[in-house]
Amino acid sequence: MFPEYRDLMTQLKTSDRHFVHLFDQHNELDQKIKNMEAGNPPATHEEIETLKKQKLLLKDQLNAYLKKVSEKA
């Protein structure tokens, strides 16, 4: 995710609580979606799609945050 910001992401993971919070939420949703798609726990298509939309929103927020921080640097 976001290879152009790889170094910045590494830095922010150790120094920016807001970034870490967004990043962790995104990863948790990603894992939850993978588990649900595998049937653990069982979920409806609608439930999975709702989580995917939440994950995409977080990804957009992460991207916007990375752009903002990189412009300040």
SULRAJO-V808344 format. One record per pair of residues at least 12 apart in sequence whose ideal C-beta (glycine too) atoms are under 10 Angstrom apart, sorted by the first residue. I is the first residue (numbers start at 1). J is the second residue. D is the distance in Angstrom with one decimal. If there is no record, write none. Layout:
BEGIN
i=I j=J d=D
i=I j=J d=D
END
This chain:
BEGIN
i=1 j=23 d=9.2
i=1 j=26 d=8.1
i=1 j=27 d=9.6
i=1 j=30 d=9.5
i=1 j=59 d=7.1
i=1 j=62 d=7.7
i=1 j=63 d=8.8
i=1 j=66 d=9.9
i=2 j=59 d=8.7
i=2 j=62 d=7.3
i=2 j=63 d=6.5
i=2 j=66 d=6.2
i=2 j=67 d=9.7
i=4 j=66 d=8.6
i=4 j=67 d=10.0
i=4 j=70 d=8.8
i=5 j=62 d=8.9
i=5 j=63 d=8.3
i=5 j=65 d=9.7
i=5 j=66 d=4.5
i=5 j=67 d=8.4
i=5 j=69 d=8.7
i=5 j=70 d=6.7
i=7 j=70 d=9.9
i=8 j=65 d=10.0
i=8 j=66 d=6.1
i=8 j=67 d=9.9
i=8 j=69 d=6.5
i=8 j=70 d=5.8
i=8 j=73 d=7.6
i=9 j=23 d=7.6
i=9 j=62 d=8.6
i=9 j=66 d=7.0
i=9 j=69 d=9.8
i=11 j=69 d=9.1
i=11 j=73 d=9.5
i=12 j=62 d=9.7
i=12 j=65 d=8.3
i=12 j=66 d=7.8
i=12 j=69 d=6.9
i=16 j=65 d=8.6
i=16 j=69 d=7.7
i=18 j=61 d=9.8
i=18 j=65 d=7.3
i=18 j=69 d=10.0
i=19 j=61 d=9.9
i=19 j=62 d=7.6
i=19 j=65 d=6.2
i=19 j=66 d=8.1
i=19 j=69 d=7.8
i=21 j=58 d=9.9
i=22 j=58 d=5.9
i=22 j=59 d=9.1
i=22 j=61 d=5.7
i=22 j=62 d=5.2
i=22 j=64 d=10.0
i=22 j=65 d=6.7
i=22 j=66 d=9.9
i=23 j=58 d=8.6
i=23 j=62 d=6.5
i=23 j=65 d=9.5
i=24 j=58 d=9.8
i=25 j=54 d=8.6
i=25 j=55 d=8.7
i=25 j=57 d=10.0
i=25 j=58 d=5.6
i=25 j=61 d=9.2
i=25 j=62 d=9.4
i=26 j=54 d=9.2
i=26 j=55 d=6.2
i=26 j=56 d=9.5
i=26 j=57 d=9.5
i=26 j=58 d=4.3
i=26 j=59 d=6.2
i=26 j=61 d=8.6
i=26 j=62 d=6.4
i=27 j=55 d=9.4
i=27 j=58 d=9.4
i=28 j=55 d=9.4
i=28 j=58 d=9.6
i=29 j=51 d=5.7
i=29 j=52 d=8.3
i=29 j=53 d=10.0
i=29 j=54 d=5.9
i=29 j=55 d=4.3
i=29 j=56 d=9.5
i=29 j=57 d=9.7
i=29 j=58 d=6.7
i=29 j=59 d=9.6
i=30 j=51 d=9.2
i=30 j=52 d=9.5
i=30 j=55 d=6.2
i=30 j=58 d=9.4
i=30 j=59 d=9.5
i=32 j=48 d=9.3
i=32 j=51 d=6.3
i=32 j=54 d=9.8
i=32 j=55 d=8.9
i=33 j=47 d=9.7
i=33 j=48 d=6.1
i=33 j=49 d=9.6
i=33 j=51 d=5.1
i=33 j=52 d=6.2
i=33 j=54 d=9.3
i=33 j=55 d=6.6
i=34 j=48 d=10.0
i=36 j=48 d=5.4
i=36 j=51 d=7.2
i=37 j=51 d=9.9
i=37 j=52 d=9.8
END
